[in-house]
Amino acid sequence: MTHATASTIELPTSVRTQMYRDGAFVDAEGSATFENLSPATGRVLNHVAAASESDVDAAVESARRAFDAGLWSKISPAERKAVLLKFADLIEANAAELALIDSIDAGKPITDCEELDIPDVVLTIRWYAEAIDKVFGKVSPTGSDNLGLIVREPSGVVGIVVPWNFPSNTLSWKIGPALAAGNSIVVKPAELSPLSALRYAELATEAGIPAGVFNVVPGLGHVAGKALGLHNDVDVITFTGSTEVGRMFLRYAADSNLKQVALEMGGKSPQIVFADMESQLDEVAEDLAGAAFWNGGQNCSAGSRILVHNSVKSAFVTLMAEKAAARKVGDPLDRETEIGPLIEASARERVLRYIDDARSAGAVVHGGAAILEETGGFFVSPAVVDSVGKDSAVVRDEIFGPVVAIVGFDTEEEAISLANDTEYGLAANVWTHDIDVALRVARAVRAGTVAVNGFSEGDISTPFGGFGISGFGGHDKGLEAFDQYTELKTIWVTIR
Ligand SMILES: NC(=O)c1ccc[n+]([C@@H]2O[C@H](COP(=O)([O-])OP(=O)(O)OC[C@H]3O[C@@H](n4cnc5c(N)ncnc54)[C@H](OP(=O)(O)O)[C@@H]3O)[C@@H](O)[C@H]2O)c1
């Protein structure tokens, strides 16, 4: 394994650590900052502005001013499209640097950032830019005395609160449609990965998005995030993160101006493998190892719960254990690395505790050890947990680490029942050659996205959201995302 050392970690010189407000970088109130740590070394990378409640007020004021001025909200969709396409071009031109920022800041493998995350951002911004001048309103079916127009208008000031596991993609799924629809935004990036959001704001200004339309308030969740959630002049909150904090945003809305709230939250996504996949079990195991261990399992839709037919289970577990052992864990800046460190020390402790508890309860665990790096980073090798009861914590809880639990089934009904035995409902995956079984199961499993014969969250054209405690109030991606950022208005005309 290559060892990262503090001296090999150098952030790009473009990295800025102040807040972004009204088209410029500014200090937080009292020049307050928080320590931003490197997950690969556990050491301080830099100090980033910690927005206070009054900093959030100022950012919202700036967003509101820009919205009311109409330089973005009232121009034609085609004009916004032109600017957003330039924004996408600038992101593409700075892709290598943005990938490096996310890799260092969030401990993500550099190849994932370069090949998946940042290209996805470029695609997303372009897709919403291209879409916005093709979205039509409606005319209602009235008699000849009336004209009923159903139009969509930008919502106003949108608060965007995001987690650290995909600092760029998750952000782009929200800023793409929010900006295209004409809103002003205030972004609260995760405390653990605040840097790329600041760079996106700067590039947005360079592209021609007017000052005040794109603001960033880095800071602590219970301060800056809460202030945004409770703000009476924020019209919409779009949140991605844990169910626990998602619930808080509903309370914040209830306790303030009843702002619209859309929540994308966690999951414990079932991956169902039927017996007819026996001849391709190796291919299935490779796909499901990716589903479980991609981004170190720190993925809301991680395939962390595999349900496999008992006739092929033993062979499948052996294959999964091999796939897990073959995954290269290490320095996120090493191009060979497939799994970087977990995001912080407490995450590693939590993941190891789940593994130990499962083992103590009689589970067979393959892999799943702490890797003690001289760098001090938070590394854990991927774990495959077998012979585990369906009610054990490792099967039920979102662990958010490289741990997959495997449970056997005998019938299709049992597979569906196990799949739905969760409060979550974000994603699922079914593997079978039988089209009837595939479609029956896809219909029966309660999840926002069900993939067939390959782990996937769909593409930018398909909405992404969850059932149950995985989602509330709206979807990211697809044209459906515009619903989060627009208000529906009826204009009723009497023809005299
Ligand atoms: N469904 C999806 O699309 C999706 C995608 C990715 C991740 N996730 C979910 O995100 C979770 C992991 O991310 P996380 O640990 O960063 O989630 P988190 O703790 O819920 O944090 C998400 C965001 O909320 C902020 N926050 C924390 N406490 C807050 C409070 N009291 N009031 C207002 N804001 C607050 C955080 O700020 P700080 O960073 O300062 O704490 C961060 O910006 C997992 O559950 C995962 O499943 C879901």
The ligand as a Gaussian input file, in Angstrom:
#p B3LYP/6-31G(d) Opt

LIG

0 1
 N      -30.443000      10.097000      -0.525000
 C      -29.369000      10.673000      -1.003000
 O      -29.356000      11.176000      -2.115000
 C      -28.112000      10.731000      -0.163000
 C      -26.908000      10.994000      -0.789000
 C      -25.763000      11.061000      -0.014000
 C      -25.831000      10.877000       1.369000
 N      -27.010000      10.625000       1.966000
 C      -27.083000      10.400000       3.407000
 O      -26.285000      11.324000       4.118000
 C      -25.850000      10.750000       5.344000
 C      -24.355000      10.971000       5.522000
 O      -24.023000      12.295000       5.443000
 P      -23.797000      13.183000       6.755000
 O      -23.288000      12.355000       7.871000
 O      -23.006000      14.375000       6.324000
 O      -25.277000      13.603000       7.075000
 P      -25.757000      14.701000       8.107000
 O      -25.037000      14.584000       9.383000
 O      -27.215000      14.590000       8.105000
 O      -25.276000      16.078000       7.457000
 C      -25.794000      16.554000       6.248000
 C      -25.748000      18.063000       6.258000
 O      -26.598000      18.548000       7.306000
 C      -25.866000      19.432000       8.157000
 N      -26.337000      19.347000       9.540000
 C      -25.882000      18.536000      10.536000
 N      -26.543000      18.788000      11.683000
 C      -27.432000      19.780000      11.418000
 C      -28.404000      20.467000      12.199000
 N      -28.568000      20.207000      13.491000
 N      -29.148000      21.410000      11.599000
 C      -28.976000      21.699000      10.290000
 N      -28.055000      21.097000       9.511000
 C      -27.300000      20.133000      10.063000
 C      -24.438000      18.918000       8.022000
 O      -23.534000      19.891000       8.487000
 P      -22.139000      19.407000       9.150000
 O      -21.405000      18.779000       8.067000
 O      -21.543000      20.651000       9.642000
 O      -22.500000      18.437000      10.255000
 C      -24.354000      18.625000       6.540000
 O      -24.156000      19.803000       5.797000
 C      -26.187000       9.292000       5.245000
 O      -27.318000       8.989000       6.016000
 C      -26.495000       9.096000       3.776000
 O      -27.327000       8.044000       3.500000
 C      -28.156000      10.558000       1.218000

